[in-house]
Amino acid sequence: MPQPLLVFGPRSTDYDFGWEHPLTPRRFGPGIELLRAFGASELLAPEPATVAQLERLHKAAYIQAVQHFAVHPDSPPQRGIGPGDCPAFPGMHEASAAVAGGSLAAVARILDGSTEHAFHPGGGLHHAMPGQASGFCIYNDVALAVAAARDAGHRVLYVDLDVHHGDGVEAMFWDDPQVLTCSFHETGETLFPGSGGVEDRGGRDARGRAVNVPLQPGTGDPSWLEAVGSVVPALADAFHPTFLVTQHGCDTHAFDPLAHLRLTTAAYAQATTLMHDIAHRHAGGRWLATGGGGYDAYRVVPRAWALVWLAQAHVDVPAVTPEAWRERWVAEAAEHGQWPPPVEMVDPPGTVGSESPAVAGRNARTVEHALTGALELLAQS
């Protein structure tokens, strides 16, 4: 069986907000090397999307502003670009457009039958809005990928597993009945971007096409897996997608420094297998997976990326990471306080403590409310 397509190339590391920024291109070193160690060899180097391609979802004036910052990064802040989450940097437009171009090229390869599955670890920039940068995201590559599949006539199921609400993608398809967006995230009551409530269910002509499952701080593997495992298959059965796009931000992990969920890679392994099954059961195998958030670049991101690629490649998850890989990155990981590179691919039991009964109970009620409401609306349309 052909390998899944891995979107990575020289331009992937150009998306760089600076040395101290949490979304660091340092993650590509250990991440891509681990994928290669497991056999990934079918690579597609991303190239910048054209302005016309970006304008499918982004406003012309916003693209012009990004182009301006690419040449004049010291310009006064505007449109979400400036000190903070999205600082300007030289070449910002070209680097951001290359992320978008990578996801668009992957969709094109899936659509023309060149590959069934593609994985773009540098993609998944799900917060960018039509005319505004947000949350480390300049252009919304994953929304552009959804739009490309939708424009080709597909019904697209978008599943967002990042710890932050997939607000940009949801907003761009709020009124589109051919796209269903489903986001599992830490509740906006405690985490950026403060949105994604369970009652947010889509626009007037697309009711039930936005599904939000906001989870409590302290959520662990059991109730997260219960949420994903009960909601996604039921939505797929009701919506009948023909193309699957997923975002696999791993900032849900207990080791991640920016949020408050407490997952392990054991949950990621099960979730990626589920996405694989959904792709083949409903979408003829058509599946684009992207990366997203994840700020422990040595202990978490490489294993999370590898679990996606292994699921797409139909390869069993190895018990351990290669010793040579761990030795290669141990010193750098220690330098950044994220060490040692783990031996186990799947975190063993006891890596984190159990989630509290109160958290599990609140999550169960949220899942029931979100799913029941969505299915009722989908049945009416």
N, C-alpha and C positions, 0 to 999 in steps of 0.2 A: 504494500500500500504506500502511495507517495507520502512524503513528509508534509506536515503543515508548513506553510510559508511563514518565515520569521522576518519581520520588518525591522531591519537594523542596518546602519551604514555610517559613513563618516559624518554626515550631517546630524545624526541622532544626538551627539554630544554638544551640538552648538546651542541647544536650548538651555541657557545657563544664566541664571539671575545673579550669580556671584558666589564667592567661596562660602559665605556664611548663610546663604539661603537654604532652607530645609530641602527643597526639591533640587537635589544635586545631581549633576551628570556623573559623579563618582559611582553611582549605583550601576552604571552600565558595565564597568570593569568586572566586578564579581558576578553581576547578573548574567551577562552574555557569556562569560567564560564558563559558568556552570551549565548553561544551556548547551554550549559546544561540547562540554565534557560528557553530556548525556546523549550526544549525537546530532544536535541541530546543525544542519549544513545548508538547507535551502533558504538563502537569505535574499531579501529584496531591499536595496538601499533607497531610502526615501529621498525624493526630490521635491522642491517647493510646489505647492498648489498654485495655480494661476489666480490672478485677481478675480477673473470671471468665476472660477470655481468657489473661491471664498465668498463671493457675493451671493451665492445660493442661499446663505443664511446670515452673513454679516453685512452691515451697512457700509456703503462706499466711503462715507466720511470717516468711519471708524478705521477702515483699512488704511486710508490715507494718513490718519493720525499715527498708526503703528509704523507705517513707512517713514514718517517724519522722525519718530523716536529712534528708528534704526540708524539714522544719520546724525541726529542731534539728541543723544540720550540725556543731556543735561537740561532739556527743555522743561518748562513748568508742567506739573502734573495735570493730566486730563484723562477722561474716559477710563478711570481705574488704573492707569499706568503712572507710576511714580513711586516714591519711597513707601515701603511696606510690602505687601504681598506680591506685587507685580512691578518691580523696579525696571526701568528702561535699561537696555544694554545695546551696544553697537551690533548691528545686524539682526536686531530683534524680529523684524518682519520676515526676513529670509528663513531664520531658524524656526519661527512659529509656523510659517507656511509649509516648511518641510515636514513638520509633525502632521499637519493636515494632509499634505500630499502623500505621506506614507499610508495613512488610513484609507484615503481614496484609492490609491493604487492597489491596496489589498482587496478592497471591495470589487474593483474592476477584475482582478484575477479570479475571485470567487464567481463573479457573474459570467465570465467567459468560459468557466469550467476548467481553468488551469489548475485550480486547487479547490478542495472542499473547505479547508480550515486555514485561517491565517491568524497570526498573533503579532500585535504591535505593542511591545512593552513600553515604548516611549509615548504611546498615545493615551487616550482616555482623559483629555483635558476638558472635563465636563462642566466646569463652572462658567466658561466664557459665554457672554451674552451677545446678541446681534450687534450692539453698539458699545460694548463695555467689557474691559478685562476684569477678571475676578478670580480670587483664590488660586493664584499661581498659573492661571490659564489665559492665554491671549486669543488664540483661535480655537474654536470648539471642533477639534478633529473628529471626535466620535459622533457628534451630531451631524457633521457633514457626511460621514460614512453612512449613517442611518438614512439621510436624505438621498444619497446615491442609490441605495438599495430600494428605497421607496419610489424614486423616480423611474427605476427599472421595472416597476409594477409589482413589487413585493409588499406583503404585509409584514411589518418589522416588529419584532419583540426586542426591546432594549432592557437589559437587566443590569442594574448598577449595584455593585457590592462594596463600593468605597464607604468609608466611615462617614463621609460628608454627603449630604443630599445632592443628587444629580440634578441640580436646579436649572442649569443652562440647557441641557438636553430636554428636560421636561417642558421648559418655557417655549422652546422652538417648535415643539410638536403638540402643544396644548390643545389645539383645535383640529388636529389631524386624525381622523378616525382610522387611518391605515397604519398608524404607529401606536404601539402601547409601550409606555415607559414605566418601569417598575424599579423603585429605589429602596434598598435596605440601608439604613443609616442611623447613626446616633441621633437622638431627638434634637431638633433645633432649639429646644429649651436650654440646652447645655453646650451646643457646639455650632460653629459656623456651618452653613450660612444662615441659620435660624429659620429655615423653611422646611417644607416637606411634611406637613401635618397630614394625618390620616384622612381628613375630610377633603383634602385637595385631590380631586378625581378627574380633572380634565375639563375642557371647554364645552360650550353649549352643544356643539355638533360632535363631540368626542367624549361624552361622559363614560367613565369607566376606563378610559384609555391612559389615565395617569393613576398609578397605584403607589402609595407611600407607606412604608412600614418603619416608623420611627421607634428605635429601640433605646432602652434605658442605659445610662452609664453603668458599667460593671457587667454588662451582658457577656456571657461566655459562650463556649461552643454549643451547649445543649439547646438553649432557646434560640440562638441564631440559626442553627441548622434546622430546627423545627420550623422557623419562619420561612426560610428559603425553600425547604423541602416540601412544605405544604402549599405555599403561595405560587411559586413559579410553575409547577406542573399543572395546577388548576387553571391558572391564567392561560397557559398554552393550549389546554384542552378547549377553553372557551373562545379564545381569540383566533386560533388556527393560523399562526405565523408561518411564513414561507422563508424568512431570513432571520437569523439570530445575531444580535450584536450585544456583547457583554463588556463590562468594565470591572476590572479585578483589582481595584485599589486595596492594598494590604495594610493600610493605616488602621485597620480594625484589630491588629495584633496586639497582644498584651505588652510587647516590648516597644511599641511605637510611642514616640514622645509627644505627639500632638493631639491625642484623643483619649477616650476613656472606656472603650470596649476592651475585652480581655479574651480575644480569640487566640487559637493556636493554628499551626499549619495543618493539624488534623482536620479542622473544619474546612480549610481551603481545599484539601484533597477531595473531600466528599462533595463540595460545591462544584468543583470543576468537572467531576465525573457526572454530576447531575446536568450541568450545562451541555456536556457532550451528548448525553442521552436525549435532551430536549432538541438539540440540533438535528439529530438523526431521526427522531420520531416525528418531528413536525416540519422541519425546514429543509429536508433533502440533504442534510449535512452542511448546508450553507451557514458558516459561523465565523464571524470576525470577533476575536477577543482583543481587548486592549489592556494596558496597565492602568495607571492612575496614581493615586496617592500611595505613600509608603516611605517612611523616613528613617527606618533602620536599614541602612544600605548594605549591611554585611550579614546580619543574622536573619533578616526576614525577607527582604526584597528578592534576593536570588532564589530562595526556595519557593517563594510564592510564584514567581515567573516560571520556574521550572515545572511546577505542578500544572500550570495551564498548558504549557507546551507538551508535557508528557500525556495529558488527557487528550489533546488534539492528535498526538502521534499514536494513540492507542498503545502506549507503552506502560507497563506496570511501574509503579513508583519504587525506585530503589530504596533500600533500607537506610543507606548512609550516603552522605556526600563524599566525593572523592578526597582522599587524604591530600593529594597534591594541590587540589583547589584550596583546601583549608590552610595549608602551609603558605600558599601564595598570598593570601589575603589577611593572615592573622596579625601581622605587624600594623598594617594600615587600619584594620578594624580597631585594634587597641588604641591607636592614635586618636581615633574619633569616639572612643568610649563605647563601641558596639562590638564587643568581642566576648568569647572567641567565636569564630564561624562554627555553626553547630555541626555535630557529627550526624545526628538523625535528620532525615528529610521530613519526617512527621514528628512533631513534638510529642514526647512521651507523656503519658498520664502524670499528673502532678506538676506539670510545668507551671501552671497557674492554679490558684485556688478555685473552689467551686463558686458559681454565681449564687447569690442569695435567693431564697424562696420568694422574697418580695419582688425582686427584679424579674425572675422567671414568670411570676404571676402577672405582672403588668405587661410584659411582652406578650404573653399568651392572649390576653384580652385585646391588645393592639392588633395582633395578627388576625384574630377572629373578626374584628371590626373591619379591618382593611379588606380582607378577602371576601367577606359576605357582601359588603357594599359594592365591591368591584364586580363580582359575579352577577349581582342583581342588575346592575347597569348594563353589563355586557349582554345579558339575556334580553334586554329591552331593545337592543340596537340591531 
